[in-house]
Amino acid sequence: MRRRDHNIFTNATSLLVCGLLAGVVVAAAAFPAAAMSGLAAKAGGETFANLPSELKDFSSPQLTRVYAADGRTPLSTFYDEFRSDVPLKDISKNMQNAIIAAEDRKFYEHNGVDLKGVARAFVSNNQGGAQQGASTLTMQYVRMSLAYSATNPQEVINATKDTPKRKITEMKYALQVEKQLSKEQILERYLNIAPFGNQAYGVYAASQVYFNKKPKDLSIAEAAMLAGMVKAPTSFNPTTKTGHEQILARRNNYIVPGMVAMKAISQADADKAVKVAIPTKVKPIGNGCVSVSKNNWGFFCDYFYRWWMSQEAFGATTYDRERRLKSGGYKVITSLDLDGQKAARARISDKASDNDRNALLLAGIEPGTGKVRILAANRKYALDDPDHPTNKISSDPKKAKKKIRGSYPKTTNPLLSGGGDIKGYQAGSVFKMFTMVAALESGLPLSFPINTKPTYHSKYKAGYGTPSSCPGSDDWCPSNASKKEAGVFNMWTGFGASVNTYFVPLEEKVGAQNVVAVAKRFGVQFREKNDADMANDEDRAAGWGAFTLGVMQSTPLDMANAYATLAGDGKYCEPTPIEQITTKDGEKIDVGKPHCIQATTKDVARAALDATRCPVGDSAQMGGCGGHATAPDTRGIVGHPVFGKTGTTDNSRTASLIVGTTKLVVAGYLVNPDWQDHKDQMEHYPVNKAVQWTLHDYMKGKPKVQFKTTSNDKISVGDLRNVPDVTCDSLSAAQDRISGAGFEPVIGGKVESDCPEGTAAGTAVSRTVKGGAVEIQVSSGKKEAQPGTEETKKPKPGRR
């Protein structure tokens, strides 16, 4: 008998119970075969009759299962109570018989209340005999149902507190339940709601925790042990010494013999069952993302969890959303590509150790859907044990003085997707893509020429005395990585060579605020407060000249999806970790499905993508890269048409590479998450190789698909205007004529011509866009004819 039932008839309200039971016992004696529910109600008078009899609809908490994109490989489970309902047909007969033998051997004979048992308990309890409860299996089901359907703490107390009123309420409900449900339905619901200890609720969970098998496969001995635990899961816990002894005795001396008495099993079966050892250990059941740390998908799991917690569809508050996740019984098929994830982790491990203070981060996303396929890092997604820490002391000197540990080799920070303390990292020149898109949207073509210099005196402000300010001024004077990056560049060549002094004046022409607006449309998240303040104030954004060089915080996931917008024909899709979510009732819901907007036109997206093929060693289809590339081996390694961009910040504190195909865009960052102002020089080699080979592995065996181009010549070559013919003009006159025609004159190098030395030999182009740079070639004089040869008549210079 349960301790909680022993004093049910000892308090002031026991008179009510006595009156009820007196009538019930007499009725039961006179009509032993009759259905006693009506008589019980009559015997109880108005008090009993006025009690509610309809149980509230409720759903016991169900675990949510999360799978990889294949729909078969489990990633994790989330639960408050480890439970998953199963139909009675999937529960072994052994388990059904064992629970009846343990809890209610007259289950198939009574109508919800064992009246003789109640009378027997009444007499025994009031005459000093063994304490008895007399709760039928149906009444126990009622008690648990009332607790789960409670809408406030008081209702939970009322459903479980040891009072006569609770017992009478259970009896009234039980009588009604037996009218509405069959015995099989009651048994099924009971087995799915009952607690079995060690975080196992319901028979499915108990079968998993104690025997690592399905309920339909439970043997007599296993079923008898589980049935014996329901009475008092803590006392009969087989993993403790005293619990093991008690459950062994209860199984062998009470439940198995009871199954024989019920003729559910033979004596021979019983003799075998009592010889079976009872387990002393249970299977650990993972809950949440930390439990999958031994696998490669902890960071993806964390991203999924954070995504779920941001979805208002699952509740108005984060509390509501977490309850839905941990009790709703959903089946979630995520977007995680197992092969891609495995390859990414392997390629990262080739280039960076988990113990390295610098983090190598890879995020892969599918163009046109926003589905996140890869999130990998040279970190273990795990909590550092505070009693036995393994993480190294932080590389940040301020934290190191306080003995604060860093994020390596273990962390649960969202390094790749951002959130919490992770605002992102400066990624460098990958941001130049936003300037190019803004320029194309403004009407400037890919062929737009700008005469670049090693250092550019911009209109933006940097502040007096700052390292990037012009001498004697507060103007910003950005420089190129190399002095060789000077001369006339267009978007193909400027992007391919990553010329800072091309993109800063280009940004001036289109307005920095418009470049920021493109980044926002392409999904870049402004998590750092100062970045957000700048982005949300158009006047301040207009002066954010350094934006084009990638000075704001971003994450690999942000930037992978921004570049995926180009491959998606200008369609930006919110990143999602979801393929499909199904409710416990089998209903498919739309939450997490691709949600996309047209962030820019198809023509602009295709044109910008054409230029982004240059940095990664591919060939532009609408123009020429001029041999410029910052990661030229990418095309050969991936083996498919590719586009992308490298990025480096000041002092090489970050190295980044983004590479994409029509199927996947991978962004890689090499950063120090613990100290942004570190002194390490980040090399491109590790991040480049990790990104390139991860994409190679992902694309292996897939068809080679070429990128789409636009037939709109204006967006590629622009509205061309004739350049004045300045052949043999003085340089000053040539400059005036070219400037007067709406172009920017640039004095170029010397060439041989028929014109006098020091005059204009012609121009490098005969047609270009208005406002574009036009190079004036300087004559070095006429070349003398070689003896025995005939001077070849040459066309005028500058006409190609």
C-alpha positions, -999 to +999 in steps of 0.1 A: +000+000+000+012+035-008+021+056+022+001+085+009-032+065+012-028+052+048-047+079+066-075+085+042-102+078+067-086+095+098-095+131+093-126+151+100-142+145+066-141+107+070-178+107+079-187+115+043-166+085+032-181+062+058-216+071+047-207+065+011-189+032+018-217+019+041-241+021+013-217+008-013-207-022+008-243-032+014-251-027-023-221-047-033-231-076-009-267-077-022-258-073-059-223-087-064-227-090-102-244-057-109-228-026-122-223-006-091-218+029-104-254+041-100-257+026-066-224+042-055-237+076-066-270+071-048-252+059-016-231+090-016-260+114-017-258+149-032-222+154-023-211+125-044-236+131-072-225+168-076-189+160-081-177+165-117-174+133-138-159+145-171-121+145-172-106+175-189-089+169-222-052+168-217-020+156-234+008+142-213+042+156-222+058+139-252+094+140-262+104+158-295+127+138-318+151+157-341+165+140-372+191+148-399+179+156-434+177+119-442+148+116-419+163+085-402+194+096-383+185+109-348+203+141-339+188+148-305+157+146-283+141+173-262+119+166-233+107+176-199+095+141-193+110+113-214+079+099-229+065+088-262+030+073-264+026+039-282-006+020-291-015-010-270-008-033-300+029-022-298+031-031-261+038-068-253+012-089-237+037-096-210+037-059-200-001-057-201-005-088-179+023-077-156+008-042-148-025-058-141-009-084-118+010-056-100-017-030-097-052-043-102-059-080-107-097-075-109-092-049-136-114-068-161-141-074-134-150-040-119-165-009-133-137+014-123-141+011-085-134-022-067-161-018-041-152-049-021-116-037-021-127-003-008-147-020+019-118-042+028-094-013+030-119+006+051-121-022+077-084-029+077-073+007+080-097+014+108-090-018+128-052-014+129-045-039+101-022-035+072-028-002+054-045-006+021-054+019-007-079+001-028-072+023-058-080+005-091-058+009-122-086+031-135-086+053-104-048+056-107-052+067-143-077+093-132-053+107-106-025+111-131-048+126-156-061+152-132-025+162-124-016+165-161-047+184-170-042+209-141-040+245-152-025+259-119-005+246-090-036+243-067-052+219-091-021+197-090-022+197-052-059+188-053-052+159-077-024+144-056-030+154-020-040+127+004-076+136+013-110+118+013-123+143-012-096+133-037-104+096-032-141+102-038-134+124-068-113+096-083-141+071-077-166+093-095-143+100-124-133+063-126-169+052-129-175+076-158-142+067-175-152+031-176-185+041-194-166+061-220-135+039-226-129+003-232-106-017-208-080-018-236-081+020-240-077+025-203-048+001-201-031+018-231-034+052-216-023+041-182+009+024-195+017+056-215+013+080-186+027+060-156+061+070-142+089+044-141+117+063-125+151+074-138+134+101-160+113+074-178+076+082-182+054+057-199+063+022-211+081+033-242+106+054-222+109+027-195+117+000-222+144+023-236+160+034-203+161+000-186+164-025-215+172-004-246+144-021-266+108-014-278+078-022-255+066-049-279+098-069-272+096-069-234+100-104-218+081-117-188+110-109-165+115-074-179+078-066-179+074-078-143+102-056-132+088-025-149+053-032-135+067-035-100+083+000-102+051+019-108+040+017-072+070+036-059+097+043-086+122+058-062+119+030-036+121+003-063+149+018-083+171-011-095+202+011-098+204+016-060+214-012-036+182-012-015+160-005-045+175-034-064+168-058-035+132-045-032+123-047-068+138-082-071+117-093-042+085-076-056+090-091-090+097-126-079+074-128-049+044-108-060+041-099-096+054-131-114+032-153-091+003-130-097+007-135-135+006-173-128-025-169-107-041-149-135-032-177-159-013-152-180+018-173-178+027-209-169+046-219-138+074-230-161+075-195-175+075-181-140+104-203-129+125-190-158+115-154-152+126-152-116+161-164-125+167-135-149+190-109-134+177-074-129+198-046-145+218-023-122+225+004-148+203+023-171+208+037-206+216+074-205+191+093-225+203+125-241+183+156-237+190+187-257+222+196-276+249+191-250+241+154-250+252+151-286+287+166-280+304+133-290+290+138-325+297+165-351+264+183-350+263+200-316+265+235-331+238+227-356+216+214-328+222+246-309+213+266-340+180+246-343+172+252-307+178+289-309+158+290-341+128+273-324+130+296-295+127+326-319+095+313-336+063+330-324+043+302-340+053+280-310+041+305-284+040+341-274+069+338-249+101+318-248+087+298-219+058+287-240+081+278-269+104+257-248+074+239-233+061+231-268+095+218-279+100+197-248+065+183-244+048+186-278+059+152-293+071+167-326+091+149-352+115+174-367+135+166-398+162+191-401+182+204-430+216+190-417+234+171-445+252+144-426+278+137-453+285+174-458+288+179-420+311+150-416+333+162-445+335+197-431+345+185-397+372+163-412+386+191-434+387+214-404+405+188-383+431+185-411+439+222-408+432+232-372+433+215-338+405+216-313+430+230-288+439+259-310+428+292-296+419+303-331+386+289-343+381+276-379+344+280-386+325+267-416+288+273-425+271+259-456+237+270-469+216+261-499+208+289-524+172+295-531+159+278-499+180+291-471+184+256-457+214+253-434+233+222-445+266+225-425+278+242-393+312+229-382+341+242-361+373+230-345+355+230-312+335+204-292+300+215-284+302+208-247+303+224-213+336+225-196+335+206-163+339+232-136+354+206-112+378+192-138+382+219-164+400+211-197+396+245-214+427+267-217+430+300-200+416+328-223+440+344-247+425+378-237+450+392-213+423+409-191+405+375-188+437+356-183+446+378-153+413+366-137+420+330-147+389+330-169+390+301-194+386+304-231+363+287-255+387+259-265+385+230-269+349+231-255+322+257-259+284+260-262+286+296-276+270+300-311+303+307-328+289+302-363+255+317-362+257+344-335+236+350-305+242+356-268+277+370-263+287+362-299+281+393-320+303+382-349+337+389-364+351+414-389+353+395-422+371+420-445+367+423-482+338+398-486+317+429-479+327+445-512+300+424-529+274+446-513+290+477-528+290+461-562+253+452-559+244+487-548+264+501-578+246+478-602+213+488-588+222+525-593+228+519-630+265+516-630+277+486-651+302+459-644+326+476-668+325+508-649+362+520-648+379+537-619+415+549-618+429+535-586+459+546-567+478+528-539+461+552-514+428+570-519+418+603-502+381+597-495+353+620-484+347+599-453+360+609-419+384+588-398+394+613-371+426+632-366+456+611-357+440+578-364+462+552-383+439+554-414+435+592-416+452+612-442+483+632-431+472+664-415+435+657-420+407+638-404+397+623-438+399+586-443+427+574-466+424+537-472+452+518-489+456+487-510+473+455-498+498+460-526+512+490-545+507+470-577+469+474-572+469+507-591+455+517-625+422+514-642+400+486-628+364+477-634+341+455-612+354+423-627+391+431-622+386+452-591+367+424-573+391+398-586+421+417-572+402+430-542+413+466-548+403+487-518+408+520-537+383+508-564+355+500-540+358+530-517+352+556-545+326+532-559+309+533-525+311+571-526+293+572-560+264+551-548+262+562-512+273+541-482+238+541-468+227+523-499+255+497-495+243+491-459+208+488-472+218+460-496+236+441-467+204+443-447+183+430-476+208+402-480+203+391-444+233+405-426+224+408-389+237+438-370+241+423-336+267+446-321+249+477-308+271+503-325+268+485-358+230+484-354+229+521-345+249+530-376+228+508-399+195+521-386+204+558-389+206+567-426+226+598-419+252+579-399+252+551-425+260+576-452+293+583-435+302+547-429+329+545-456+347+516-441+316+494-444+327+482-478+359+468-463+340+446-439+347+464-406+314+454-389+307+421-371+293+392-391+291+355-388+299+327-413+262+318-415+252+355-423+277+357-451+271+323-466+235+332-469+243+367-483+263+352-511+237+325-516+213+353-524+233+359-556+232+322-566+194+323-558+188+349-586+186+377-561+162+358-538+171+361-501+158+332-480+157+333-442+181+307-430+163+277-417+173+244-401+141+227-411+130+203-438+097+193-421+080+194-387+052+169-379+030+170-349+024+139-327-009+135-345+009+132-379+000+167-391+027+185-411+031+222-403+046+249-424+068+265-397+104+265-409+096+262-446+116+285-469+106+321-466+121+342-493+120+377-507+134+392-539+163+412-524+175+424-557+166+419-594+177+388-613+198+408-636+217+425-608+222+392-590+235+374-621+258+403-630+273+406-595+278+368-595+296+370-628+322+393-612+325+372-581+338+343-602+370+362-607+385+359-571+382+321-570+399+313-603+368+309-625+360+327-658+335+354-660+310+348-688+299+385-693+333+401-692+369+394-683+388+389-650+421+401-665+440+373-647+431+387-612+423+362-585+430+360-547+422+323-544+429+311-579+431+273-571+395+272-559+379+263-593+403+235-599+398+220-564+360+222-564+357+209-600+325+229-606+316+264-617+323+285-586+320+321-573+331+337-541+355+360-524+384+361-499+385+386-470+412+399-447+409+425-419+434+450-407+465+433-393+451+400-406+431+394-374+405+375-395+409+354-426+378+345-446+367+327-478+333+323-493+328+299-522+296+287-538+281+266-565+245+264-576+239+238-548+258+251-518+276+282-505+303+277-478+317+305-458+348+300-437+362+322-410+395+319-391+390+340-359+398+343-322+363+342-306+377+351-271+397+382-280+389+403-311+420+425-306+445+395-307+479+398-323+479+366-343+484+369-381+456+348-396+468+329-426+445+322-455+458+287-462+439+268-435+406+284-440+409+284-478+417+247-479+389+238-455+363+257-475+375+245-509+377+208-500+345+208-480+327+221-511+346+196-533+334+168-511+298+180-511+297+185-549+314+151-557+292+132-581+268+160-586+263+174-621+282+205-631+257+233-635+267+266-651+255+299-636+229+319-654+238+352-671+218+382-682+212+393-717+210+429-705+241+445-720+236+477-701+242+460-667+275+445-679+290+469-704+267+498-698+255+526-720+287+532-739+297+567-751+324+575-777+356+588-763+371+618-781+399+611-804+429+629-788+456+614-810+487+637-811+470+662-788+490+677-760+484+659-727+467+689-712+445+694-742+436+656-743+427+658-706+404+688-712+386+672-741+381+639-723+369+657-691+346+679-712+330+648-727+320+636-692+349+611-686+377+610-660+411+614-678+439+593-665+475+597-677+487+562-685+520+546-696+541+553-727+536+535-760+553+538-794+533+559-819+536+582-849+529+612-826+556+634-811+571+621-779+552+634-749+519+639-767+488+618-765+492+586-785+455+579-781+433+563-754+431+528-741+394+525-750+374+542-777+340+537-759+331+536-722+304+546-698+299+582-689+319+592-658+343+563-663+380+566-662+397+569-696+434+562-698+454+585-721+484+567-736+516+588-738+536+587-770+573+577-767+579+586-803+580+566-836+597+533-836+625+530-862+621+505-889+644+475-888+667+470-917+654+446-943+618+449-930+589+469-941+572+491-915+539+476-907+511+500-909+495+501-874+460+512-864+457+542-842+465+534-807+438+531-781+411+517-804+403+482-791 
